[in-house]
């Protein structure tokens, strides 16, 4: 992950106080933490064990890999005008049904109203959960597509087809087909996937998210706020943050 994005995510979570953190996909009673006050409700399932609420800056996590593959994959999962002052970071799992529910209901308007209008920059943070056996292969598919600047089309296609691959024993053929339909160079993509070239970056995402206290998906970072759950009032948080964000000169 870029150093700027790391610093931003660190600032977003550094003030989070200790509290109850559950694990899994999250739908209702979204957790919202801001200015150091933790207000926690329930998540829908728990598998990944709860951990202490460390911060991204302080917790010992795997270093972000720096090589051409990782740099291209990292860059490809960021959308929006480079001059936008407000970042929104979403930690998500491609197999999580609540991530899909949020995506289907809210992602298009988020892109149209905030990203394409230059109000925010949006970044995707990989958080594949162990309760979802195909979440990690899906993250690899997305990040290997990201190497070819096709992350967002792959992101869309993976959520659109989730029900067709989530129970597959081996979804690689399905992912290959999706990648090819999006104009990805399939031989290069297959090499990336078969050699697991983006796994270090995905693991670094996961480690940083866990260190920041993220144990359920989807989770969103907006300025100094953390919101969890598919019913999170993300638009409200963004609108409030935009009011206090200084415009670019």
N, C-alpha and C positions, 0 to 999 in steps of 0.2 A: 504494500500500500504506500502511496506517496507520503512523504514526510509531512506535507501540509495537511493531508487528510488525517494522518495520525494525530497531529497536534490538535486538530479540530475535535476529533472524537474524544481525545483526552480531556479537553476543556469541557466538553458536554457532559462528562461523567465524573469529573474530579470532585464535585460537590455532593455526590450521592451518599447519603448516610446509610449505615447498616440497617437491614430490615429483612423481612421474609422474602425469599426469591424462590419461585417454583419453576418447574421445567416442563417443556413440551410445546405444543401449539397452543396459542391463546386466542380465545374468541371474546368472551364477555368480561365485564368489569375491568376494563383496561387499567393497567398500572400507570400512574403518571408521577414522575419524580421531578421536582424542580427546586432550585436554590437550596439544595441540601435536605429537603424534607421528603421523606419516603412515605407514600400512601399506597399500600399494597392490598390487592384483592385476590381473586382466584384465577388460576389457569385451568385449562380443560383437561390436561393430562400431565403425568410426571414420569419421566424415565431417566433423563440426564440428572445426576444427583445435584442437589442444591449446593452452592458454594458461597463463600464469604464474598461480600460486595467489595472487591478491590477496585482500583481505578486502572484505567488503561495505561496511565503514565507510570504507575508504581509497580504493577504486578510483573513478575518475571515471566515473559512469554517468548515464544520462538521468534527470532528476528525475521523481519520481512526479507525475502529473497530479492536480490538485485541482479537481474540478468535480463537479456532482451525479451525473452518469453514472458517473464513475470511483469516487466515494465509495460509491455504492450497489453497484456491481459488486465493489468491494473488500470491503465488509462482508458481501456475500452468500456469499463463498467461505470464510468462517470458521464453524466449527461447534463447539459445546460451551458449557459453562457459563462465563459471563464471570468467575466467581470462581476458576476452575481456575488453579493456579499454574504448571503445566507446559504448555508449547506444543510441539506437534509440527508441523513444516512439511514438506510433501512437494512436491518439484519433479517434475513429471510431464508427459508428452506423450500426448495422447489416442490417437495412432496407433501409439505404441510397443507392440509385442507383449508386451514384458516388463512394461511398466506394467499392461497388461491382465491378464497372468498373476498379478502381485502383487495387483492389485485383486480378481480373482475368488477368489483363495485366502485373502487376509488382510484385505481392507477391511471386510467385514461384521462380523467379530469385533472389529476395532479400534473400529468405531463402537459396537457393543453393549457391549463390556467396558470401554472407556475414555472414549469421548466421551459417550455417553448416561448414564453413571454419574457424570459430572462430574469425572472424574479429570484429563482433559486438554482443551486447546483445540486444534483441528486447523485448519490453513490450507493451501490449495492454491496452489502457485506454478507459473505457466505456464512451461514450458520446451519449446516446439515446436521440434523438430530439423529441419534442412534436408533430411535424408534422407527425411522424411515429408511429401510435398507437401500432404496434407490436414490436417496437424497444426495449422497456423495457422488455417484456417477453422473447425476444431473448437474451438479455444480461443476464437475470436470467438463462436461459437455458445454456448459455455458461459458466457462472461462477459456476453453480452447477455441470456442467461437470468438471470444473477446480478443484473442491474439490476432484475429483477422478483422477486427473492428465490427464484429457481428454479435456482440453481447446482447444488445437490446432486442433485436429480432429473435434471438434464441430464447431470451428471457420470456418474451411474449408467447412463443411457440410451446415452450415447456409447460407453462401454466395452462395454455389452451388444450393441451393433449394429456394433462396429468392423469386423467382417469384411464387412459389407454396404456400407460407404461408403469403406473405405480405398483402393480402386482406382478410385473414380469420378473422372472428369475434373472434374466440378463437383458436389460433394455438397450444395450449398445447398438444393435441393428436399428432400432427405432430412432435413437439419437442420431445415428449416421444419416438416416433418411431425412430427418428434419434438417440437419445441417446442410445437406446437399440441396434441399428445396429452397434454402435461404441464400444460395450462391456462395457458400463456403467452399474453399479448396479442400475437397474431401480427403485426398491422400495426406496433405499436411495436417489436417484436423485429426485424422486417425493416428498419425504418428504422435501428435501431442497427447491424445488420450491414452494410447497404448503404453507410452513411456511415462505417463502420469506427470507431465511437465508442469502442470499448474497446481498440483497437490500442495507443494510448499506454501504457495500463496493462499490457497483455500484454508490450510491449517493455520496460517498466521492470522487470517480473518477470524477463524473460530476461536483461537486463543485470545485475541484481543477482545472479542465480544464477551467471552466468558470472564475475562479479567475485569471487564467493565460492569459485570453483574448481569449480563444478558443470559437468561436460561430458558427463554421461551420465544417463539416466533409467531407473528412478526413483531419486531421491536423497532422503534423509530427514535432517532436523535434529531432534535430541532433546536439549534442554539444550545442553551443550557438545560433543556428539558429532555426527559426520556419517557416515551409513551409505549405501552405494550398492549397488544391485542388487535384483532381485526376490526374492533369497533372503536379504536382510538380516534379521538377528535384531532386528526392530523391537520386538517385545514384550519381549525381554530388556532392551533399552536403556531402554524406557519404565519397566519395573518397577524397574530400578536407579536411574533418575532420580527416580522417585516416592519411593524410600526416603530420598533426601537433600533432597527438596523440602519446605519448610516449609508446613504446611497453612494455609489462609486462616483468619483470626481471625473 
